């Protein structure tokens, strides 16, 4: 019946919305997405359509679809700034993307509208607390000053590369944060944070202990090689701090 109606009245935004919701219920997600798009083309400012489409996009783990969901949620909240479903979904999108500050902001706005005995209150309060913890962790920075002994300085090959990085004190040797730069002068000071992660899902703030390392590599590779010059690693608890490493041995 919906298909017949849409064939006869293809410019009915509400019919496209109903059809999209029906396709979601039937598990036909691609058809649902196309129907939501058509409904929004006809009525781009219908909040229910924006929220429904965003919620559908959130079922994907694709970063591009998550960004699109955030755009639709942002538009919905421009139209209705305190829409509870919109704030809930925006917090979820922000959390998934690692935007802890936006997650805190959205969910705290939602909490202000919920009575404390609402069944949603405690889970959202817990999500806010976790987001704040992750935000604090993501703001951690480590400043590392690297110096050289005279003996090490004499062994630096032409075109060498300096790596300053942090790995887990126990566990994978994959760097959680790394700075790479040519060896030009020493001492040199660099700052490591989550912004220096090699992988988006493995960051400095996720480690329970840091092993801080510095290496001068002749072959421009961070992996250990016979001609590398290394500093003695330092193990420390995560903190915003400054330390010094001295490269003194091969």
Order of alpha helices (4+ residues) and beta strands (2+ residues): alpha-alpha-alpha-alpha-alpha-alpha-alpha-alpha-beta-alpha-beta-beta-beta-beta-beta-beta-beta
